[in-house]
């Protein structure tokens, strides 16, 4: 398999269109997310550590919206029980195809099942760890609570959901500061103003962020107990929602 390409998808002026997880994005995705999402290289290995702490013997562990499998592999290496089933789900065939290669290149013996399915309808059961790593933000807002309820219903007592999201802030001044810092992060990673602007426009109707309070309220309503923000950098957070024992 060839090495991932440098992300230059928005380097030239182009007609505006919505962002899609197609084969072009799949080719450059590792570079894109590393240079676009502050803290991603911290969050992914921590998903492995959280999995190690909360996975239960004989349970299912899900990576919903697995893309190229970075979180899937972190979960794989964190699992201490050989009888756990690890399942990655993504509705992009291009992502699943490349994910299969990354899984095959990894030397861990635990099998991984990959499904090219919609996370809104894929079968979920007997879960102890589920990951939504920058995935829920691409789900239409009206469909988010039903999805989280399905996850909570499928989760064993003491099981967890790891939810990483881009968020927005109630305060306009805080929103401006955090957005500015995020854009400076992108510039420091080599993105031009044109790339930043065009990608932002492409994501505007696709990635719909919410506040941390919105997420807490919904996770509680879905059936999770304690909800903890364990990581934040600018307008990107990762939360841990625990199903009551």
N, C-alpha and C positions, 0 to 999 in steps of 0.2 A: 504494500500500500504506500502511495506517495505521501510525503510529508505535507501537513496542512499548509495552505497558502496564506500569505499575508492578506489581511482584509483591505481591499481597495474598492469595494463594491460601490461606495458613494463618492469616490474621488473625482469623478467627472460629472458635470451638470447633466441632469436627466429629468424626464417628465415625472411628475409626482405620482407615486403609486403606493399602495399599502404594503407594509413589510410582510414577507412570506418566508416560511422555513423550507425553502426549495433547495435544489441541488447546489446552486451557487452559494447560498448561505452555509450549507453543510460543509462545503469545501474549505471555507475560511473560518468556521465557527470557533475553533479553539483560540485563534488569534483575536477574533472579534470580541469574545466574551472576556478574555484576559485583559484587553485594553479598554473595555467599556464598563465593566462592572467592578467597582472598587471592593476589595476584600474577597473576591471570588476564590483566589488561591489560598485564602485562609478558611473560607466556609467549606469548601469541598473536603479537605482532609478532616475537618471537625465533624462532618457528617459521618465519616468512618468511626470516629471516637464515640459519637453519640450512639451510633448503631451498636457498637461494642457494649455500651452501658445498658441499653434498653431492649435489645433483641431477646426474644424468649425462645426456648427450645421448641422445635417442631412447628414454628409459626411461619407465616408468609411476610416477606419484606418487599415493599413496592417502591420503585422510583417512577413517579408519574410525570410524564413529560421529560423522558430521560435523555433526549437529544443524542449526543454522541457517547453517553454513558459515563461521564466523569463522576457523577454522584453514585451511579450504579457500582462502579469499580471501588469507590471509597467504601460503600456499604459492604461489598464483597470481602474486602480485606478487614473490615471491622467485625464480621460475623464470626462468633466463636463456636457455633453449633452447626455440625455437618448436616443436620436434618432440617435446617431452615430452607425454604424455597425463596429465591431472589428473582423478582420479576421486574423488568423494565418495560414501560409502555410509552409509545409516542405515535402520533397520527401522521407523522411525516415519513414516507417511505425512504426518502433520501437520507434522513437522519438514522433510521433503523439500519439501513444497509451499511452505512459507515460505522455505526455502533457495533455491529456484528464483528467487524474487523478488529476494532479496539478490544473487544471482549476476548477474541481469539488470541490476540497478541499477549494478553495478560496471563501470568503463570499461576494464578490461584486456582486450586482444584474445584472450588464450589461451582456447580452449574448455574448458569444464568439463562432464564427464559425471556425472550424479547417478543413483544406483541406490537404489531402495527395496528393500533386501535385507538379509538377516541377515549380519553380518560373519563369522560362523562358517562360512558356506558360499559367500560371494561369491567369484567367480574372482579370483585374485591371480597376477600374473606379471610378470617383468622389472622389478622395482621398484628404485628408487634411494633414495626417501624415502617412508616411511610414518609417519603420525601416528595415535596413539591418545591423544587429548587428553581425559582424564577419562572414558574409555570402558571400559577393561579392568575397572575396579572394579564395573561392572554385569554383567559376565560371570560365570557360576557358576564357582567356583574350579576344579572338575574340568575345565572346558573351556578354561582359560586357557593351559596349556602347549600343547595341540594347536593353538590359534589362533596362538600365537607361533611355533611350529614352522612352520606354514603361511606365516607372514610371512617368517621367516628363509629358508625354502626358496625363496621367490619373490624374494628380495632379491639384487641383484648384489653381487659383492665390492666392498667400499668403500662400499656403501649403508648407510643408517641407519634406525633406528626411533626416533621421538620418543615417549616414553611419559610422560604426566602422570597422576598419581594422588593421591588422598587416601590417607595411610598411617597405620598405627598403630605404637606403640612398645613394645618389650619391657618397659621399665621402667614400672611403674604410675605412679610419680610424674611421669615425663616425659610420659606419656600424659595425665595430669590437667592438667599445666601447659599443654601444647599445645592440648588441648581447650578449656580455659578461655580462652586467648588467642584461639582461633578464634571462640568465642561472643562475646567482647568486640568482635572485628572486626565481627561481624554486628550487634551492638547499636549500634556506632558508625555503621553504615550504615542504621540506622532500623528494624531488626527488633525486635519485642517478644519478651519471654520466651515468650509463648504461641506465636508463630510459630516460634521456634527449637525449642521442645519438640515441637510437632506435626510439623514437617518432619523432625526427627531420628527420631521414631517411624515416620514414613512410609518413611524410607530404611533403617531398621534391618535389614530382611530382604532389601533390594534392593541396597544399596551395601555390599559386604563388603571392607573395607580389609585390607591386609597390610603387613608390615614392608619396609623398604628392602632388607634382606638377602634376604627371600623373592623380591623382584623381581629382584635381581641373580642369584641362584641359578637362577631360572627362565629368565631371558634367556640366560644362559650355556648352560643345558641345551638351550634351543631352537635354538642354533646361532650366536648372536652372540658376538663376541669382547669387545672393551673395552666396559665399561658405566660411564658417568659420570653422576653427579648434577650437573646444571648449574644447578639452581634449587631452592631450598627456602624456604618461608615457613610457619611453624607446622607443621601436619600435611599440607601439600600440597607435592609435589615434582614435578620434571620430570627425566627421565633420557634420556640419549642412548646407544643401543646400536648399535655399529658392526659390520657384517659383515666378517670378516677378508678381506683382499685375497688 
